Amino acid sequence: MVISRSPAATQAVEGRVMFGSVTLPLQDYVRILGVDLDRGLRFDRHLKHAAHQASLRVSALRRVANFLDKRGIMLLYKAQVRPYLDVQRCHTPAEIGQPPPHDIIPLDTLEHRRDVAALVVFHKAQVQGVPHLARLRLPPREAVRDTRTVLSSHEQVGVPKSRASQHQRTFTSRVSRLWNTFTAAGPTVREISTQQVKVAAHR
């Protein structure tokens, strides 16, 4: 696969890629670890496939919803639908067959689940000192004068300086800000277990 959005790039390579004496045909997309990537590094094909698979599973879940209670529907939803994509806004237990909206269990967004997972991993690195996560550890936050806009906690860490918005979205940059907010509002992180961190992060 020629990774380029220029048609000329494909033409320049086509017919010239050999494996032994066999000419390899160029592909418009490849699948790597279950993810479809096209020659322009877009995810359109992958997203369509994920949406189709989720839709099939929602249809199947609708057909059996009347035989399940709310807990059963949620269990099947999390196991069969949610792994494909975050479709809470499109398909809720109410639409699948569960009665009144006031009786529906609220669904966590993909961003919320990602933030909770990040805090749990960072707790293992920062507090528990798990060896293979040592590279994620950050130095303590330097003491600053407390103001209304500055959170204060001896558990807080230094936030890496970012010169670009792309760096602000990296794991260490993002989780350091999450961690500082979490430790300022939650319990003493050195006194709670991983499961307790997860529960507190959900709150």
Wavefront OBJ file of the C-alpha trace (Angstrom):
o trace
v 0.000 0.000 0.000
v 1.345 3.398 -0.966
v 0.627 5.835 1.846
v -0.141 9.049 -0.006
v -3.140 11.093 -1.089
v -1.518 11.825 -4.407
v -2.578 9.591 -7.337
v 0.862 10.151 -8.862
v 2.517 8.355 -5.939
v 0.621 5.153 -6.643
v 1.343 5.336 -10.355
v 5.060 5.748 -9.669
v 5.184 2.535 -7.609
v 2.603 0.325 -9.292
v 4.109 -2.771 -10.883
v 7.537 -2.168 -9.376
v 7.137 -3.813 -5.951
v 8.428 -7.368 -6.193
v 8.632 -10.370 -3.879
v 11.112 -12.655 -5.552
v 9.834 -12.825 -9.116
v 6.221 -12.021 -8.214
v 4.829 -8.513 -8.679
v 2.802 -7.496 -5.631
v -0.529 -5.791 -6.374
v -1.072 -2.505 -4.586
v -3.874 -2.322 -2.022
v -6.215 0.560 -1.202
v -6.276 -0.427 2.466
v -4.694 -2.871 4.911
v -5.921 -4.352 8.172
v -3.505 -4.152 11.105
v -4.543 -5.638 14.463
v -8.190 -5.412 13.463
v -8.016 -1.782 12.319
v -8.525 -0.862 8.656
v -6.163 1.838 7.385
v -6.493 3.268 3.895
v -3.758 4.815 1.774
v -4.590 8.296 3.085
v -4.404 7.063 6.709
v -8.109 7.686 7.178
v -10.397 5.487 9.247
v -13.566 5.777 7.146
v -13.653 2.093 6.218
v -12.944 0.995 9.793
v -15.661 3.240 11.234
v -18.251 1.984 8.748
v -17.371 -1.600 9.626
v -17.589 -0.918 13.378
v -20.937 0.878 13.005
v -22.318 -2.009 10.925
v -21.204 -4.630 13.453
v -22.682 -2.641 16.356
v -25.950 -2.183 14.471
v -26.260 -5.932 13.882
v -25.753 -6.615 17.576
v -28.238 -3.954 18.639
v -30.833 -5.548 16.357
v -30.169 -8.952 17.929
v -30.388 -7.447 21.412
v -33.744 -5.854 20.595
v -35.154 -9.253 19.665
v -34.334 -10.754 23.073
v -34.847 -7.634 25.221
v -38.351 -8.662 26.316
v -36.926 -11.828 27.894
v -34.299 -9.963 29.963
v -34.339 -7.629 32.917
v -32.449 -4.336 32.974
v -29.296 -5.954 34.310
v -29.310 -8.585 31.577
v -29.727 -5.973 28.860
v -26.862 -3.926 30.241
v -24.635 -6.990 30.488
v -25.241 -7.963 26.862
v -24.902 -4.359 25.710
v -21.504 -3.950 27.373
v -20.292 -7.332 26.132
v -21.612 -7.280 22.547
v -22.204 -3.681 21.443
v -19.871 -1.373 23.337
v -16.620 -3.064 22.243
v -17.310 -1.973 18.656
v -17.975 1.698 19.256
v -19.375 4.126 21.750
v -23.006 4.213 20.635
v -24.772 5.423 23.749
v -26.251 8.406 21.933
v -27.699 6.172 19.208
v -28.795 3.079 21.107
v -29.877 3.116 24.720
v -31.599 0.409 26.762
v -34.850 2.379 26.321
v -34.650 2.047 22.536
v -33.660 -1.609 22.786
v -36.800 -2.469 24.720
v -36.344 -1.368 28.338
v -39.299 0.655 29.709
v -39.462 4.173 31.225
v -36.441 6.512 30.858
v -36.381 7.222 34.616
v -35.591 3.541 35.185
v -32.568 3.511 32.828
v -29.027 3.091 34.133
v -26.938 6.010 32.816
v -24.180 4.892 30.461
v -20.629 6.162 30.816
v -19.124 7.866 27.791
v -15.986 6.583 26.103
v -14.086 9.634 27.383
v -15.184 8.946 30.967
v -14.073 5.302 30.804
v -10.748 6.361 29.303
v -10.161 8.911 32.084
v -10.977 6.387 34.807
v -8.623 3.828 33.246
v -5.872 6.461 32.968
v -6.171 7.350 36.660
v -6.052 3.690 37.681
v -2.915 3.074 35.594
v -1.277 6.231 36.912
v -2.067 5.209 40.500
v -0.263 1.914 39.886
v 2.746 3.790 38.507
v 2.861 6.742 40.887
v 1.745 5.211 44.189
v 2.207 1.443 43.951
v 5.471 1.698 42.017
v 4.663 -1.098 39.564
v 8.036 -1.760 37.824
v 6.869 -1.946 34.200
v 5.037 1.387 34.612
v 8.045 3.194 36.097
v 8.461 5.400 33.011
v 5.040 6.935 33.653
v 6.018 8.294 37.067
v 6.189 12.074 37.400
v 7.998 14.253 39.958
v 5.978 15.980 42.711
v 4.476 19.325 41.919
v 6.587 22.255 43.045
v 5.152 24.173 45.971
v 3.278 27.251 44.839
v 1.259 29.864 46.632
v -2.357 28.753 46.961
v -4.914 30.755 45.030
v -8.491 30.127 44.058
v -7.344 28.775 40.725
v -4.472 26.627 41.983
v -5.270 23.301 43.589
v -3.143 22.276 46.520
v -2.279 18.729 47.537
v 0.920 16.988 48.576
v -0.064 14.144 46.238
v -0.026 16.302 43.114
v 2.517 15.957 40.330
v 4.263 18.352 38.014
v 2.466 18.886 34.722
v 4.865 18.540 31.756
v 5.238 21.769 29.799
v 3.617 21.656 26.385
v 4.581 23.792 23.427
v 1.948 22.320 21.155
v -1.651 21.230 21.559
v -0.681 17.771 20.301
v 1.622 17.280 23.311
v -1.192 18.307 25.665
v -3.131 15.261 24.475
v -0.341 12.788 25.282
v -0.901 10.377 28.151
v 1.495 11.959 30.672
v 0.349 15.505 29.974
v -3.347 14.666 30.152
v -3.204 12.261 33.088
v -1.094 14.664 35.167
v -3.852 17.284 34.973
v -6.520 14.662 35.711
v -4.484 13.337 38.633
v -4.049 16.765 40.207
v -7.777 17.444 40.019
v -8.552 13.966 41.343
v -6.171 14.143 44.324
v -7.450 17.584 45.306
v -11.059 16.416 45.374
v -10.734 12.803 46.479
v -9.303 10.724 49.326
v -5.603 10.346 50.125
v -4.440 8.199 47.221
v -1.678 6.489 49.184
v -4.213 5.008 51.568
v -6.628 3.439 49.089
v -6.504 0.389 46.826
v -6.676 0.273 43.052
v -10.348 -0.698 43.185
v -11.092 2.219 45.506
v -9.303 4.548 43.103
v -11.490 3.252 40.295
v -14.689 3.806 42.314
v -13.609 7.296 43.382
v -12.621 8.190 39.808
v -16.061 7.127 38.561
v -17.626 9.525 41.057
l 1 2 3 4 5 6 7 8 9 10 11 12 13 14 15 16 17 18 19 20 21 22 23 24 25 26 27 28 29 30 31 32 33 34 35 36 37 38 39 40 41 42 43 44 45 46 47 48 49 50 51 52 53 54 55 56 57 58 59 60 61 62 63 64 65 66 67 68 69 70 71 72 73 74 75 76 77 78 79 80 81 82 83 84 85 86 87 88 89 90 91 92 93 94 95 96 97 98 99 100 101 102 103 104 105 106 107 108 109 110 111 112 113 114 115 116 117 118 119 120 121 122 123 124 125 126 127 128 129 130 131 132 133 134 135 136 137 138 139 140 141 142 143 144 145 146 147 148 149 150 151 152 153 154 155 156 157 158 159 160 161 162 163 164 165 166 167 168 169 170 171 172 173 174 175 176 177 178 179 180 181 182 183 184 185 186 187 188 189 190 191 192 193 194 195 196 197 198 199 200 201 202 203
